[in-house]
Amino acid sequence: MPATSAAPGKKSDWAEYMNDAGRKYYHNKATNVTQWEKPNELKTQAELAASSCLWKEYQTDAGKKYYYHTETKATVWDEPAEHKAIREAKAAEADRSAREKEASPSPRRSPSPEPAYASRDRLDRDRGERASSRDRDSVRDRASSRDRDRAPLAGDRERDRERASSRDRDRERASSRDRDDDEKRPADSTTENFRALLESAGVSSTWTFDMTMHACQEDPRWKTLRTQGERKLALLDYQAAKRRAEREEKAKKDSRARDSFIAMLREQAPSLKWEYGWRKASAYFEGDRRLDLVPEKDRDDIFEEFYEVWNTEQKETTRTSRRDNIRKLRTKLDDDRHMTMMTRWKKFCDRYKDESSFRDLEPNDRLEVFEEFIRSAEKRDDETRRTTADANRKASRKNRLLFRALLAEKYDAGEFSLKTRYKDVYSQVRNDLRYTNMVSPDQVGSLPAELYVDFLDEMEEKFEKDKKRVKDIIKERKFELTRQTTLDQLSDAVGSSSRYQTVHQFHRKAILEDLIAAMKEKEVKEERRKEKDEERQQKKNIQKFLDLLEDYRKITKKLQPSTPWWEVRESISRQSNFDRITDEVERERLFAEYKSRLFKDSEAEIEKRKKEKKAKKEKKEKKEKSKDDKAKRHSTSAKRDAEDELESKAKRARVESAETSD
């Protein structure tokens, strides 16, 4: 249900609602923000005072309450007066609200639905996150309290510095929170009059309410606030503002004292021996009034912090001076014409030893500048060489193009053909400027002879294209090309074609000659093919005839070296393969060769079997001999072992008899 603002007469954009679980949440209709925490605009005077109170209430694991001051880090068991006054004011306000609620009719629940972005899941998640955050803050505050109660170890400056910085941050957050609360808290004339009373009465930030009441109750302005709760809240606000002003004034004073102390250190910084620390360095500042402005416990920390800053400044000054000297020396080297990439280190040192920029540098820095200059000089030289090489390559490319144009002119003029050798072309172009540029010392890339070969390859490719074009025209015109065809006849037959006009003039005769030569070569190849076919057929016929003789031998088994031809002829003359050989003399010759090869092979087979039988016999004899030798060696070894054993027994017997006689 919507709630009213804490400031009467002022309309707030915040409204209070309740979800299905009975938990309150707040929605801002202007910014469309939904949250669980109650905004300051809807808080009462007691709630605003509680939010600005530096005392926080916690419980131990056993359930006992204790109170922690977020600024001073103090922890007490007894409830502070400030916290107690706020608690009582909140209780009084709660009672008054309860009485007003009982007197007024119960409000009707707002039918407005809960916004989509404030759904139950999201609100529960936020509630869990805030609970976890409160738990973490509680654990951290308890740990801080335990750390504070422990006595710090001697020399543990780092932990003290961290605690001091933490206190400063807490003070800043508290001051910022108080300023925000003051800005948001409604102010009226009665509150201002009461604050003016407290100011005129000299109420300090440490007075209790009883002390304030005894000092101010006689003044009529004391009754401008009607209840004691309102007066206590006004007193708490006044004391919080006064403490904040005192803290700010103290911070300014400490800052001025710190700046004066640092200025004092800076004056003596060059003569200080930093490695001895503040204990011995403090002797340099005896009698200086600025020394007393800073508490003794903070002097050592400020001294160390200043030393770190001063040391960093000195290092930066040294680095800046080094960079300036390096830059000056490098500029002089670049402007010195006597310094090149071939200059040696000794000459560099002798030449610049009187220069201030050289003397002020360390030896390693001088060497680094020299090496960087040499590398830069080498890089410039490489760049010059590269530029010159690029220019030579461009000029060489131009010379090659001009020389190819010269070759094209000579070729189109018919001064040389595809079969002309380079030495013949050389005599024609050696006096031309386009050739002399190609053989100059600065020329790079392909030589004239190589370009000539490339040109011939290109013309050869063009010649083949023209030749194909002419052959297509001949085929279309159905012109019969013979060995006696002349160039005029060819021109008359195909000259009317537009494609023939694109054929190079000096290619036409060569194309005709090539076509006639190709036709002759084709005829020769055809004749050779026929001869090879006849030769293959003859070999096939001979093989068939020999197969016929082989079949006769296997069937009859009568073929002997003395068998005459006429006897065999009568038996095979009726076979089809007999007529494959038409010449009778050739048949008889083949029969004689067949008999000679047949019986020669038989003799060779017999001889081979004899050799195999002999080798097998020798192998068997060798194996038997090896067995006999092995048995003999074994017998000899056994005999030797028996003799050794007998000798050993005899020796043992002699020893035993000698022992017996003794």
Protein Blocks (a to p, Z undefined) as FASTA:
>chain_A
ZZddfbghiacfbdcdddfkopacdddfklopacfbdcfklpcfklmmmmmpmbdcdddf
kopacdddfklopacfbdcfklmmmmmmmmmmmmmmmmmmmmpccddddfbdcdfklcfk
lmmmmmmmmmmmmmmmmmmmmmmmmmmmpccdehilmlmmmmmmmmmmmmmmmmmmmmmm
mmmpccdfklmmmmmmmmmnopafkbcfklmmmmmmmpmklmmpmbfklmmmmmmmmmmm
mmmmmmmmmmmmmmmmmmmmmmmmmmmmmmpcfknojmlmmmmmgoiaklmmpcfklmmm
mmmmmmmmmmmmmmmmmmmmmmmmmmmmmmmmmmpmkbcfkbcfklmmmmmmmpmklmmp
cfklmmmmmmmmmmmmmmmmmmmmmmmmmmmmmmmmmmmmmmmmmmmmmmmnopacfkbc
fklmmmmmmmpmklmmmmgmklgcjdfklmmmmmmmmmmmmmmmmmmmmmmmmmmnopac
dfklcfklmmmmmmmpmklmmpcfklmmmmmmmmmmmmmmmmmmmmmmmmmmmmmmmmmm
mmmmmmmmmmmmmmnopacfklcfklmmmmmmmpmklmmpmblklmmmmmmmmmmmmmmm
mmmmmmmmmmmmmmmmmmmmmmmmmmmmmmmmmmmmmmmmmmmmmmmmmmmmmmmmmmmm
ZZ
